[in-house]
Amino acid sequence: MARTVEATGKEPLQKARYHHGDLRAGLIEATRRLVEEKGPDGFSVSDACRLAGVSTAAPYKHFKNKDEMLVAMVLEGMVRHRENMFAALEGIPPGSPQRVQVLGKEYVTFALREPGVFRLKFGGFTDGLNDERLKAAGEQTFGIVLQEVALCLGEDDITQEVRKRGFMLWSFVHGLSFILYDKDMTEMGGGVDLDGLLADIAERVLSD
């Protein structure tokens, strides 16, 4: 049984800002709220227009179709994710495995906080779009992890070994995110100490 997403709110968004050229942002926010509430398959352009309080013709000033609205939502979600990753690193000494640990925690937190965005990015929707923006955004996010792994290993560059260990860490938190989203699967672990688990995996993967 999937975890219930926290209330996204159904009240119409504020229209006033659209007079200041922020129609695109309002539609993206409406899209996000609907996807989190109903899931990607339950989203429709007309619903987004209704929530944003605009006409059904309004989205086509900025987007060609429904897929473009969803891609824009995913891209903005990934920006928020990277910003939160950098914020999580503040105050932790460079080269410390704890930095990798907190990045892992932010990954899981993002997946549980914005499951609609997360599942659109990694649930197959974006695979067939061949959108270079999505690829670049993914590389930017993974690049943050690789940089921290390199520092922990005392490497100046992103070597093959750095990439291999970074991929191991990413694979772990990626799978863990899907497991923790499902309450029944989580209970199979007998309770999860997320911080302890992430600290353990970081130490194991980064050790010589």
C-alpha positions in Angstrom: 0.0 0.0 0.0 1.6 3.3 -1.1 2.1 6.1 1.4 -0.5 8.8 1.3 0.9 12.0 -0.1 0.6 15.0 2.1 -2.2 17.3 1.1 -1.4 19.2 -2.0 -4.5 21.4 -1.7 -7.3 21.8 -4.2 -8.0 25.5 -3.9 -7.4 27.5 -7.0 -4.0 29.1 -7.3 -3.8 32.9 -7.0 -4.6 34.5 -10.3 -3.0 37.9 -9.5 0.5 36.9 -10.4 -0.5 35.9 -14.0 -0.9 39.6 -14.7 2.8 39.9 -14.1 3.8 37.3 -16.8 3.9 34.3 -14.4 1.3 32.2 -16.2 3.9 29.5 -17.1 5.0 29.1 -13.4 1.3 29.0 -12.3 0.6 26.2 -14.8 3.6 24.2 -13.7 2.6 24.5 -10.1 -0.9 23.4 -10.9 0.5 20.5 -12.8 2.7 19.5 -9.9 -0.2 19.6 -7.4 -2.4 17.5 -9.7 0.3 14.9 -10.3 1.0 14.6 -6.6 -2.7 14.3 -5.9 -3.9 12.0 -8.7 -0.7 10.5 -10.1 0.7 11.1 -13.6 -2.0 9.1 -15.3 -4.7 11.1 -13.6 -3.4 14.5 -14.8 -5.1 16.4 -17.6 -4.4 19.8 -19.1 -8.0 20.9 -18.5 -7.7 20.1 -14.8 -4.5 22.1 -14.6 -6.3 25.1 -16.3 -9.2 24.8 -13.8 -6.8 24.7 -10.8 -4.8 27.7 -12.2 -8.0 29.6 -12.9 -7.2 30.1 -16.6 -8.7 29.2 -19.9 -8.0 25.9 -21.6 -6.2 27.9 -24.4 -3.7 29.5 -21.9 -1.2 26.6 -21.7 -0.5 26.7 -25.4 1.2 30.1 -25.0 4.0 28.2 -23.3 3.6 24.5 -24.0 3.0 22.5 -27.1 1.2 19.7 -25.3 0.6 17.8 -22.1 4.0 16.1 -22.2 5.8 19.5 -22.3 3.9 20.6 -19.2 4.9 17.4 -17.4 8.6 17.8 -18.5 8.6 21.3 -17.2 7.3 20.2 -13.9 10.0 17.4 -13.7 12.7 19.9 -14.5 11.6 22.3 -11.8 11.4 19.5 -9.4 15.0 18.5 -10.2 16.1 22.1 -9.6 14.5 22.0 -6.1 16.2 18.7 -5.5 19.7 20.0 -6.3 19.1 23.1 -4.2 18.2 20.9 -1.3 21.2 18.7 -1.9 23.5 21.8 -1.7 21.7 23.0 1.4 22.2 19.6 3.1 25.9 19.9 2.6 26.3 23.2 4.4 28.5 23.0 7.5 29.8 19.5 6.8 33.6 19.4 6.2 34.7 18.6 2.6 35.8 15.0 2.1 33.7 13.7 5.0 31.6 10.6 4.3 28.8 12.3 6.2 28.4 14.6 3.1 27.6 11.5 1.0 25.2 10.3 3.7 23.2 13.5 3.8 23.0 13.5 0.0 21.5 10.1 0.1 19.0 11.2 2.7 18.0 14.1 0.6 17.5 11.8 -2.3 15.1 9.6 -0.3 13.4 12.6 1.2 12.8 14.1 -2.2 11.3 10.8 -3.5 8.9 10.7 -0.6 8.1 14.4 -0.5 7.4 14.7 -4.3 6.6 11.1 -5.4 4.8 12.3 -8.5 7.8 14.2 -9.8 10.1 11.3 -8.8 8.1 8.7 -10.5 7.7 10.7 -13.7 11.5 11.0 -13.9 12.3 7.4 -13.1 9.1 5.6 -13.9 9.5 5.4 -17.6 7.7 8.6 -18.7 10.8 10.5 -19.7 12.6 7.5 -21.3 11.1 7.9 -24.7 11.1 11.7 -24.9 14.8 12.1 -25.9 14.8 15.5 -24.2 18.4 16.8 -23.7 17.3 19.0 -20.9 16.2 16.0 -18.8 19.5 14.2 -19.5 21.5 17.3 -18.6 19.5 17.8 -15.4 20.2 14.2 -14.4 23.9 14.5 -15.1 24.0 17.7 -13.0 22.4 15.9 -10.1 24.6 12.8 -10.3 27.6 15.1 -10.7 27.1 16.5 -7.2 27.4 13.0 -5.8 30.4 12.1 -8.0 32.2 15.3 -6.8 31.6 14.3 -3.1 32.8 10.7 -3.8 35.9 12.0 -5.4 36.7 14.2 -2.4 36.2 11.3 0.0 38.5 9.1 -2.1 41.1 11.9 -2.4 40.7 12.2 -6.2 41.0 15.4 -8.1 39.1 14.1 -11.1 36.0 11.9 -11.7 37.8 8.7 -12.3 36.3 5.4 -13.3 36.6 4.2 -9.7 34.8 7.4 -8.5 32.0 6.8 -11.1 31.7 3.1 -10.1 31.3 3.9 -6.4 29.0 6.8 -7.1 26.8 4.5 -9.1 26.7 2.0 -6.3 25.6 4.7 -3.9 23.0 6.0 -6.3 21.7 2.5 -6.9 21.2 1.9 -3.2 19.3 5.1 -2.4 17.3 4.8 -5.6 16.0 1.4 -4.7 15.6 2.3 -1.1 13.4 5.2 -2.1 11.0 3.0 -4.0 10.9 0.5 -1.1 10.2 3.2 1.6 7.4 4.6 -0.5 5.6 1.3 -0.2 4.6 0.8 3.5 4.2 -3.0 3.2 7.7 -3.4 1.7 9.2 -1.1 4.4 7.7 -3.2 7.2 9.5 -6.3 5.7 12.8 -4.6 7.0 11.5 -4.6 10.6 11.8 -0.9 10.8 14.3 1.3 9.1 16.9 3.5 10.8 17.4 5.7 7.7 20.4 7.7 9.1 22.1 4.6 10.4 21.5 2.7 7.1 22.8 5.5 5.0 25.9 6.0 7.2 26.6 2.3 7.0 26.4 2.2 3.2 28.4 5.3 2.8 31.2 3.9 5.0 31.2 0.6 3.2 31.2 2.0 -0.3 33.8 4.7 0.4 36.2 2.6 2.4 39.5 1.5 0.7 
